[in-house]
Structures are given as structure tokens and as C-alpha cells.
Amino acid sequence: QGNDPTDQQAVELNARIAAILEDIQHYNARPRRHFDAPSAIANPYAHYVDSWREAVERTGSEHYPGQDDDRPTGEVQVTVILDATGQVIESQIVRPASDPRLNQAVSRILQLAAPFAPFPPEFLQSIDQLVITRTWSFQPGQLSTRAP
């Protein structure tokens, strides 16, 4: 056995099929993500993202970095990934601010604002995670966010 070319071809074919099946299982195990983006069409996630924005802006304004005359200003572009329970599972600064206090404030604001609302049941039919990218604008004592 093993010397027969037909047997060897069958072994190689089975190995390829097993590798393809493993790739498919890995692909299917990945979380289903929705990447939020501004759109002219109705977006089923818009209300949730707007509630998230309000919570971030309220928390960021209440816990603005610095003291009185020493409050930094600037913009930071941030990508946040939320899971179905409303927990922040990852945040990444895409475009940092020139003042490192603002970059540090992003993590603190997300920690203070979390957890966010869990996804409504209708989301769970199509996504496991929501990816939100926004530009955070720190202006004297107030945080606002907008789509990049």
C-alpha cells in the first residue's frame, strides 16, 4: 500500500478536502460584524449607534481631560467594536491627537460609559459585533463625535 498511484492520489485528495473543511469551519466561527458607516439609505443600526454616540458624548463631556485653563483640544479618530451585550471588546485609535491626553481620554471615556445597551433581538439574527468609527472632537469642556 502507498505505492499504488491511485491510493496516493486518494490520500492527497482527502488531505486537501480536510484542509478546505477546516478553513470553512474557521471562517464560519468568525464573528459576524457590521461596520457602521453614514448612508443615505435606511440603516437598521442607526438608532443604536446614535444612542451609543449620545452616551459617549455625555460621558466625555462630564469627564473631560485636564483642569480649567489646561483643557486640551483636538480630534481623535477611533474605531470601537461592541459585542452583543454592549461591552467594548476592542478600541483602536486610527488617527491620534497631537496631545496624548486626548488619546488616553478615549480609553477612560469608553470604560466609564460602558457597558452600552445590549443589541436588540433583531440585530442578533444578522450580527455578533458592531464596528463604529468616529472622529471625537474635544472642544473646551465638551466632547462631540461625527462620522469620519
C-alpha positions as CSV (number, residue, x, y, z in Angstrom):
1,Q,0.0,0.0,0.0
2,G,1.1,3.6,-0.6
3,N,3.0,2.6,-3.7
4,D,-0.2,2.5,-5.8
5,P,-0.6,5.9,-7.6
6,T,-4.4,5.6,-7.2
7,D,-4.1,5.2,-3.4
8,Q,-1.6,8.1,-3.2
9,Q,-4.0,10.4,-5.2
10,A,-6.9,9.4,-2.9
11,V,-4.8,10.2,0.2
12,E,-3.8,13.6,-1.2
13,L,-7.4,14.4,-2.2
14,N,-8.6,13.5,1.3
15,A,-5.9,15.7,2.8
16,R,-7.0,18.7,0.6
17,I,-10.6,18.2,1.4
18,A,-9.8,18.1,5.2
19,A,-7.8,21.3,4.8
20,I,-10.7,23.0,3.0
21,L,-13.2,21.8,5.6
22,E,-11.0,23.2,8.3
23,D,-10.8,26.6,6.5
24,I,-14.6,26.7,6.2
25,Q,-15.0,25.9,9.9
26,H,-12.6,28.7,10.8
27,Y,-14.4,31.1,8.5
28,N,-17.8,30.2,9.9
29,A,-16.6,30.6,13.5
30,R,-15.6,34.3,12.9
31,P,-18.0,36.8,14.5
32,R,-20.5,38.4,12.1
33,R,-19.6,42.1,12.1
34,H,-21.4,45.2,10.8
35,F,-19.2,48.2,10.0
36,D,-21.3,51.3,10.7
37,A,-21.0,54.0,8.0
38,P,-23.0,57.0,7.1
39,S,-25.6,56.1,4.5
40,A,-28.4,57.7,2.5
41,I,-30.5,54.6,2.8
42,A,-32.2,53.4,6.0
43,N,-29.8,51.8,8.3
44,P,-31.2,49.4,10.9
45,Y,-28.4,50.1,13.3
46,A,-28.7,53.9,13.1
47,H,-30.8,54.3,16.3
48,Y,-28.4,52.1,18.3
49,V,-25.3,54.0,17.0
50,D,-27.0,57.3,17.8
51,S,-27.7,56.1,21.4
52,W,-24.1,55.0,21.7
53,R,-22.9,58.4,20.4
54,E,-25.0,60.2,23.0
55,A,-23.6,58.1,25.8
56,V,-20.0,58.7,24.7
57,E,-20.5,62.4,24.3
58,R,-22.3,62.8,27.6
59,T,-19.6,60.8,29.5
60,G,-16.8,62.5,27.6
61,S,-18.2,66.0,28.4
62,E,-18.6,65.1,32.1
63,H,-15.1,63.6,32.4
64,Y,-13.3,66.0,30.0
65,P,-9.5,65.7,30.5
66,G,-7.5,68.4,32.2
67,Q,-8.4,71.2,34.6
68,D,-10.0,74.6,33.8
69,D,-7.4,76.5,31.7
70,D,-5.4,73.4,31.0
71,R,-8.0,71.5,29.0
72,P,-6.6,70.1,25.7
73,T,-8.5,70.4,22.4
74,G,-8.2,68.4,19.3
75,E,-9.5,65.4,17.4
76,V,-9.0,61.7,17.6
77,Q,-10.4,59.1,15.2
78,V,-11.4,55.9,17.0
79,T,-12.8,52.5,16.0
80,V,-14.8,50.8,18.7
81,I,-16.0,47.2,18.4
82,L,-19.0,46.3,20.6
83,D,-20.3,42.8,21.3
84,A,-24.0,41.8,21.5
85,T,-24.0,42.5,25.3
86,G,-22.9,46.1,24.7
87,Q,-19.4,45.5,26.0
88,V,-16.4,47.2,24.3
89,I,-14.3,44.3,23.1
90,E,-11.8,46.4,21.3
91,S,-11.0,50.0,20.6
92,Q,-8.3,51.4,18.4
93,I,-7.1,54.9,17.8
94,V,-7.0,55.2,14.0
95,R,-5.8,58.8,13.9
96,P,-4.3,60.0,17.2
97,A,-4.5,63.6,18.5
98,S,-1.4,65.6,18.8
99,D,-2.0,65.9,22.6
100,P,-1.5,62.4,24.2
101,R,-4.0,63.3,27.0
102,L,-6.8,63.1,24.4
103,N,-5.7,59.7,23.2
104,Q,-5.7,58.5,26.8
105,A,-9.1,60.1,27.5
106,V,-10.6,57.9,24.8
107,S,-10.0,54.7,26.8
108,R,-11.1,56.2,30.0
109,I,-14.3,57.6,28.5
110,L,-15.2,54.2,27.0
111,Q,-14.6,52.5,30.3
112,L,-16.8,55.0,32.1
113,A,-19.6,54.9,29.5
114,A,-19.6,51.0,29.2
115,P,-21.5,48.8,29.2
116,F,-23.6,50.2,26.4
117,A,-27.1,48.8,25.7
118,P,-27.3,45.2,24.6
119,F,-28.2,44.7,20.9
120,P,-31.9,44.4,20.2
121,P,-33.0,40.8,19.4
122,E,-33.4,41.7,15.7
123,F,-29.6,42.5,15.5
124,L,-28.7,39.1,16.7
125,Q,-30.2,37.5,13.6
126,S,-27.5,39.1,11.4
127,I,-24.6,40.3,13.5
128,D,-22.5,39.5,16.6
129,Q,-20.4,42.6,16.7
130,L,-20.9,46.3,15.7
131,V,-17.9,48.3,14.5
132,I,-18.2,52.0,14.9
133,T,-15.6,54.5,13.7
134,R,-16.0,58.1,14.7
135,T,-13.9,61.3,15.0
136,W,-14.0,62.5,18.5
137,S,-13.7,66.3,18.7
138,F,-12.6,67.7,22.1
139,Q,-13.5,71.3,22.4
140,P,-13.2,73.3,25.7
141,G,-15.1,71.1,28.1
142,Q,-17.2,69.3,25.5
143,L,-16.9,66.1,23.5
144,S,-18.7,65.6,20.2
145,T,-18.4,62.8,17.7
146,R,-19.0,62.6,14.0
147,A,-18.6,60.1,11.2
148,P,-15.2,60.3,9.6
